[in-house]
Amino acid sequence: MREKIGGADLVRPAATRFATSFLTLKSLHEHEDALKALFVSETWTGNKLAKTKAGLDVHDIVLSTQFWNSVEDCLRASVPLLIVLRVVDGDEKPAMLEVQALMNQAKERISQSFAIQSKKPFLRRSWLLSRGVG
């Protein structure tokens, strides 16, 4: 796998506090083409893992458009929230009004990033879940 994606690690264990999952998804997204190429290569099809149930499941996931769209959705929704978390977790603690302003700005950015009509269901589902509904 490292050979196909240019020697990079997809998961980099580190003390990132809030951003571990985000960094993993970002790394997956950056290596999307290489991962897809790996799962259609002769190297994969000749591997004994390719014939197992788990191997077939991973193959289907990596080649799924829905999976990659979901990764993009998660990244798009996470970036504004991570910015707020970095500010709140910094050395200088902001006042609640500043935190509220940052959260309003994050909500606006998330809303704008899902302004495409096809992304509206994800935004609505996220909004309902944040309110404990559904």
Beta strands, then each sheet from edge to edge (+ up, - down):
end
